[in-house]
Amino acid sequence: MGTFKITGGKKLHGTITPQGAKNETLQILCAVLLTSEEVRITNIPDIVDVNKLIDLIGDMGVALKKNGPGDYTFKAEQVDLDFLTTATFKEKGASLRGSVMIIGPLLARFGKAFMPKPGGDKIGRRRLDTHFLGFQKLGAKFNYDSKDNFYSIDASELKGAYMLLDEASVTGTANVVMAAVMAKGKTTIYNAACEPYLQQLCKMLVRMGAKIDGIGSNMLHIQGVTELGGTSHRILPDMIEIGSWIGLAAMTGSEITIKDVSYPNLGIIPTVFRKLGIHTELRGDDLFVPAHDHYEIESFIDGSIMTISDAPWPGFTPDLLSIILVTATQARGSVLIHQKMFESRLFFTDKLIDMGAQIILCDPHRATVIGLDKQSPLRATTMTSPDIRAGVSLLIAALSAEGTSTIHNINQIDRGYENIDGRLQAIGADIIRL
């Protein structure tokens, strides 16, 4: 499964460039199924989950051309719908949660779709209800084979509808939007997700000929069209990786410049790190993180303990709470981390406690961190990565710890971070892939 050997306690220095955003890429790749014309996508990250989806849509008959690193042209002129009922599709689709977003484009263009129950991180329940209820509002009919964990969906004629989503799911909104752009009539989606990655998808669809109003808000109005054309699109830098590098710089007392961050699309991420006492400086579109010998957690105005929690955009993304938690272990002061969306995402804290962190896991959703103020560095240990974000949090902890740590199951990290060991070595990290 792969292992990292990390000797920590070293200050890093240099420039690091964030990869293309994984979560945006998975949506954009599925959108190429909406047209028979060419779609060129650049800044695609070379990571496991993305490569799996590219491989999957290639198996579906989409013509692929690699123009260069992270630069592909796709042409879904001849999609093989029969492939969607094969054992190969069931196996590949089930291994990648992002594959669920092929349903919307397939329903829009072909009136039917098939989907195995998708996998992904083991971070708690991740319902698909938002996707399916949205499709049903548009007129789709579902059949679920519980024996094979396989869905077949029929939508011979999608019709626009008003819908209030039960949660502001990013992938759910993306999926329903891709179905609605070619449905007959007008669709209104209220409580829609409005993350930058969803905005990027909507802007791309508009360039392809879709009619979407309200982009960036939680209410989208979509007037269906009969067909979409080709376009080109560039993926945003990954905000989760940018947040990871901010936390890494603070934990290791390092001076790091993060290149081309698309700062307006970071939302409140820099603000939340400031609550931990971590300051950054915007230089053009680069984010400079100075060396922090100490950083102190703020209190609320009334003096009560700081609470940092996740929320739908423009709130704080849940994917960075693991990074905030590990970074807080070496701050001065205390903070309550409240992970509202996933009930298993904080369980990796037992590994940090083994390293000497002072953390009280209150329940599956909340953890109190008592910062050590860098007076007592974390201890090196042997760990196993449980999921993408926790894996990187443990990697950051290991880079700050005294001694040599080992992280097993690093394929979880490779699912979301491109050449992470090579890029960290370039700024002075002592990390070896075994």
C-alpha positions in Angstrom: 0.0 0.0 0.0 3.0 2.3 0.2 4.8 4.0 3.1 6.4 7.4 3.9 9.4 7.6 6.2 9.7 11.1 7.6 12.4 12.7 9.7 10.7 15.7 11.3 11.8 18.8 13.3 13.3 20.6 10.3 12.4 24.1 9.1 11.4 24.2 5.4 12.0 27.1 3.0 11.0 27.9 -0.5 8.1 28.1 -3.0 5.4 25.5 -3.6 2.7 25.6 -6.3 -0.7 24.1 -5.5 -2.1 21.5 -7.8 -5.4 21.8 -9.6 -8.4 21.4 -7.4 -9.4 17.7 -7.1 -13.1 18.4 -6.2 -13.6 20.8 -9.2 -11.8 18.4 -11.6 -14.1 15.5 -10.8 -17.2 17.6 -11.7 -15.6 19.1 -14.8 -14.6 15.7 -16.1 -18.1 14.4 -15.9 -19.4 17.4 -17.7 -17.5 16.5 -20.9 -20.2 13.8 -21.3 -22.8 16.5 -22.1 -21.5 17.3 -25.6 -20.2 15.4 -28.6 -17.8 18.3 -29.3 -14.3 18.7 -28.0 -13.7 20.0 -24.4 -10.1 20.9 -23.4 -9.3 21.0 -19.7 -6.0 22.3 -18.2 -4.4 22.3 -14.7 -5.8 18.7 -14.1 -4.0 17.2 -11.0 -2.1 14.0 -11.6 -3.7 12.1 -8.6 -5.3 8.7 -8.2 -8.9 9.7 -7.9 -8.8 11.9 -11.0 -6.8 9.4 -13.0 -9.4 6.7 -12.1 -12.2 8.9 -13.5 -10.3 9.7 -16.7 -9.7 6.0 -17.2 -13.4 5.3 -16.5 -14.8 7.8 -19.0 -12.2 6.5 -21.5 -13.7 3.1 -21.1 -17.1 4.6 -21.8 -15.9 5.6 -25.3 -14.8 9.2 -24.7 -11.8 10.0 -26.9 -8.9 11.2 -24.8 -5.9 13.2 -26.0 -3.1 14.3 -23.6 -1.7 17.6 -24.8 0.8 17.9 -21.9 1.1 17.7 -18.1 -2.4 18.3 -16.7 -3.8 19.2 -20.2 -6.3 16.9 -21.8 -8.8 17.2 -24.7 -12.0 15.1 -24.4 -14.5 14.2 -27.1 -17.6 12.2 -26.0 -18.9 11.7 -29.5 -19.4 8.0 -29.2 -20.4 7.0 -25.7 -20.9 3.2 -25.2 -23.9 2.9 -22.9 -23.7 -0.9 -23.0 -20.4 -0.6 -21.1 -22.3 0.8 -18.1 -23.9 -2.6 -17.5 -20.6 -4.6 -17.5 -18.7 -6.0 -14.5 -15.8 -3.8 -15.3 -17.9 -0.6 -15.0 -19.4 -1.9 -11.7 -15.9 -2.5 -10.3 -14.4 0.8 -11.4 -17.4 2.9 -10.6 -17.7 1.5 -7.1 -14.1 2.3 -6.3 -14.5 6.1 -6.9 -17.1 8.2 -5.2 -16.8 11.0 -7.7 -18.1 8.7 -10.4 -21.7 9.3 -9.2 -21.6 12.6 -11.1 -21.7 10.9 -14.4 -25.4 10.3 -13.8 -26.5 13.9 -14.4 -24.8 14.2 -17.8 -26.0 10.8 -18.9 -29.6 11.5 -18.0 -29.5 14.9 -19.8 -28.0 13.6 -23.0 -29.1 10.0 -23.3 -32.2 9.7 -21.0 -30.8 6.8 -18.9 -27.9 6.0 -16.6 -26.4 3.2 -14.5 -24.3 3.5 -11.4 -22.8 1.1 -8.8 -23.0 2.3 -5.2 -19.8 4.4 -5.0 -17.0 4.2 -2.5 -14.6 6.8 -1.2 -13.3 7.9 2.2 -14.4 6.1 5.3 -15.5 9.3 7.1 -19.0 8.4 8.1 -22.4 8.4 6.3 -22.4 10.2 2.9 -25.9 10.1 1.6 -26.8 10.2 -2.1 -30.4 11.4 -1.4 -29.7 14.9 -2.6 -28.6 13.6 -6.0 -31.5 11.2 -6.4 -34.3 13.4 -5.1 -33.2 16.1 -7.5 -33.3 13.7 -10.4 -36.7 12.5 -9.4 -38.0 16.1 -9.3 -36.9 16.3 -12.9 -38.8 13.1 -13.8 -36.2 10.4 -13.4 -37.2 6.9 -12.1 -34.8 4.8 -10.1 -34.4 1.1 -9.7 -31.9 -0.2 -7.1 -30.6 -3.8 -7.1 -29.6 -4.3 -3.5 -27.9 -7.6 -4.3 -25.5 -6.0 -6.7 -25.5 -2.5 -5.1 -26.4 -1.2 -8.6 -28.7 1.6 -9.7 -30.4 1.9 -13.0 -32.1 5.3 -13.8 -34.6 6.1 -16.6 -35.3 9.6 -17.7 -36.6 9.5 -21.2 -37.9 13.1 -20.9 -36.5 15.4 -18.2 -38.7 18.3 -17.3 -37.7 21.4 -15.4 -39.0 21.8 -11.9 -38.7 23.8 -8.7 -36.7 22.0 -6.0 -35.5 22.8 -2.5 -32.5 20.6 -1.8 -32.5 18.9 1.6 -28.8 19.8 2.0 -26.4 22.1 0.1 -24.4 19.2 -1.2 -21.7 20.3 -3.7 -21.7 17.1 -5.7 -25.5 16.8 -5.4 -25.9 20.3 -6.8 -23.4 19.7 -9.6 -25.1 16.5 -10.6 -28.6 18.0 -10.7 -27.4 21.1 -12.5 -25.8 18.9 -15.2 -29.1 17.1 -15.7 -31.2 20.3 -15.6 -29.2 22.2 -18.3 -30.9 20.0 -21.0 -34.2 19.4 -19.4 -37.4 20.9 -21.0 -38.4 24.1 -19.4 -37.1 26.0 -16.4 -35.5 24.5 -13.3 -35.0 26.4 -10.0 -32.6 24.9 -7.4 -32.9 26.5 -4.0 -30.4 25.7 -1.2 -27.9 25.0 -3.9 -24.2 24.7 -3.0 -22.3 27.8 -4.2 -18.6 26.8 -3.7 -16.1 28.2 -6.2 -15.8 24.8 -7.8 -19.6 24.7 -8.4 -19.4 28.2 -9.8 -16.6 27.1 -12.1 -18.8 24.2 -13.4 -21.7 26.6 -14.0 -19.5 29.1 -15.9 -18.1 26.3 -18.0 -21.6 25.1 -18.8 -22.7 28.6 -19.8 -19.7 28.8 -22.2 -21.0 25.5 -23.7 -24.4 27.1 -24.3 -26.3 26.4 -21.0 -28.6 29.2 -19.6 -27.9 29.5 -15.9 -28.7 32.5 -13.7 -27.8 33.1 -10.0 -24.2 31.6 -10.2 -22.5 32.2 -6.9 -25.8 32.3 -4.9 -27.8 29.5 -3.3 -30.6 29.8 -5.8 -29.9 28.8 -9.4 -32.3 29.3 -12.3 -31.7 27.1 -15.3 -33.5 27.3 -18.7 -33.1 24.0 -20.5 -31.4 23.9 -24.0 -31.5 21.1 -26.6 -27.7 20.7 -26.9 -24.3 21.9 -25.7 -21.1 22.6 -27.5 -17.4 22.4 -26.8 -15.3 24.7 -24.7 -12.0 25.0 -22.9 -11.6 25.3 -19.1 -8.8 25.8 -16.5 -9.1 24.2 -13.1 -8.7 26.4 -10.0 -5.8 25.8 -7.6 -6.8 23.4 -4.8 -7.9 25.5 -1.8 -7.5 22.4 0.5 -3.9 22.0 -0.5 -3.3 25.7 0.0 -4.7 25.4 3.5 -2.5 22.4 4.1 0.6 24.3 3.2 -0.4 27.2 5.6 -0.7 24.7 8.4 2.5 23.0 7.5 4.4 26.3 7.5 3.1 27.2 11.0 3.7 23.8 12.5 7.3 23.6 11.3 8.2 27.3 11.9 8.9 27.5 8.2 8.9 30.4 5.6 6.9 29.3 2.6 5.5 31.0 -0.5 2.4 29.4 -2.0 2.2 30.4 -5.7 -0.9 31.4 -7.7 -3.5 30.8 -5.0 -6.5 32.5 -6.7 -6.9 34.5 -3.5 -10.6 35.6 -4.1 -11.6 32.0 -4.2 -10.1 31.1 -0.8 -13.1 32.7 1.0 -12.6 32.7 4.8 -9.7 30.2 4.8 -7.0 32.8 5.6 -9.3 34.3 8.3 -9.8 31.0 10.1 -6.0 30.5 10.2 -5.7 34.0 11.6 -7.9 32.8 14.5 -5.1 30.4 15.3 -2.6 33.3 15.3 -1.2 32.4 11.9 -0.7 35.4 9.6 -0.2 35.4 5.8 0.8 38.1 3.4 -0.7 38.4 -0.1 2.0 39.2 -2.7 0.3 39.6 -6.1 -1.6 36.3 -6.2 1.0 34.5 -4.1 0.5 33.8 -0.4 3.6 34.3 1.7 3.6 32.5 5.1 6.4 33.9 7.4 8.1 31.7 9.9 6.0 31.5 13.1 8.0 30.7 16.3 4.8 30.9 18.2 1.1 31.5 17.3 -1.7 32.1 19.7 -5.3 31.1 19.4 -7.8 34.0 19.7 -10.7 34.0 22.1 -14.2 35.1 21.3 -15.0 38.8 22.3 -16.6 37.6 25.6 -13.5 35.7 26.5 -14.9 32.2 25.8 -13.0 29.4 24.1 -12.6 29.7 20.3 -14.8 27.3 18.3 -14.0 26.5 14.7 -16.6 24.5 12.7 -17.4 23.6 9.2 -20.3 25.0 7.2 -21.5 25.2 3.6 -19.8 27.8 1.5 -19.1 30.6 2.2 -18.5 29.0 5.6 -15.4 27.0 6.4 -14.8 23.9 4.3 -15.0 20.6 6.2 -11.9 19.3 4.3 -9.6 21.6 6.2 -10.8 20.9 9.8 -8.3 18.1 10.1 -5.5 20.5 9.1 -6.8 23.2 11.6 -6.9 20.5 14.4 -3.3 19.3 13.9 -2.0 22.9 13.5 -3.7 23.9 16.8 -1.8 21.2 18.7 1.3 23.5 18.7 -0.5 26.8 19.2 -0.7 28.8 22.4 -4.2 28.4 23.8 -7.2 26.1 23.3 -9.8 25.6 20.6 -12.9 23.5 20.1 -13.1 21.8 16.7 -16.6 21.0 15.7 -16.9 18.7 12.6 -20.6 18.9 11.8 -20.8 17.0 8.6 -19.0 13.6 9.1 -19.1 11.6 12.3 -15.9 9.6 11.7 -13.5 12.3 10.6 -12.0 13.1 14.0 -11.1 9.6 14.9 -7.6 10.1 13.6 -6.9 12.2 16.7 -5.9 9.1 18.7 -2.7 9.0 16.5 -1.9 12.6 17.5 -2.5 11.8 21.1 0.1 9.0 20.8 2.5 11.6 19.5 2.0 13.7 22.6 -0.8 16.1 21.5 -3.3 17.2 24.2 -6.7 16.5 22.7 -10.0 15.6 24.3 -12.3 13.8 21.8 -15.7 14.9 23.2 -17.8 12.9 20.8 -17.6 11.8 17.1 -18.2 15.4 16.1 -16.2 17.5 18.6 -12.6 17.7 19.8 -11.0 20.1 22.2 -7.3 20.9 21.5 -5.0 22.2 24.2 -2.1 23.8 22.4 1.5 23.0 23.5 2.9 26.3 22.3 5.8 24.4 20.7 7.2 23.9 24.3 6.7 20.1 23.9 7.2 19.0 20.3 5.2 16.0 19.0 7.0 12.6 19.2 7.7 10.5 16.1 5.6 7.3 15.8 4.2 4.8 13.3 0.8 5.6 11.8 -1.7 4.5 9.2 -3.5 7.0 7.0 -7.3 6.5 7.3 -8.4 9.0 4.6 -7.0 11.7 2.4 -7.3 14.7 4.7 -6.4 12.9 7.9 -3.4 11.4 6.1 -2.0 14.8 5.2 -2.7 16.0 8.8 -0.6 13.1 10.1 2.1 14.0 7.5 2.2 17.5 8.8 2.4 16.3 12.4 5.3 14.0 11.4 7.2 16.8 9.7 7.0 18.8 12.9 7.8 16.0 15.3 11.2 15.1 16.6 12.6 11.9 15.3 11.6 9.6 12.4 7.9 8.7 11.8 6.4 6.1 9.4 3.0 6.5 7.7 1.5 3.5 6.1 -1.4 3.3 3.6 -0.2 6.4 1.8 -2.3 5.6 -1.3 -5.0 7.5 0.6 -2.8 10.6 0.5 -1.9 9.9 -3.2 -5.7 9.9 -4.0 -5.8 13.7 -3.3 -2.2 15.1 -3.4 0.0 15.1 -6.5 3.7 14.1 -6.0 3.5 15.3 -2.4 6.8 13.8 -1.4 8.7 15.3 -4.3 7.2 18.8 -3.8 8.0 18.7 -0.1 11.5 17.5 -0.7 12.0 20.5 -3.0 11.5 22.8 0.0 13.7 20.8 2.4 11.5 18.1 3.9 13.1 14.8 4.8 10.6 12.4 3.4 11.2 9.2 1.6 8.6 7.0 -0.2 9.3 3.3 0.6 
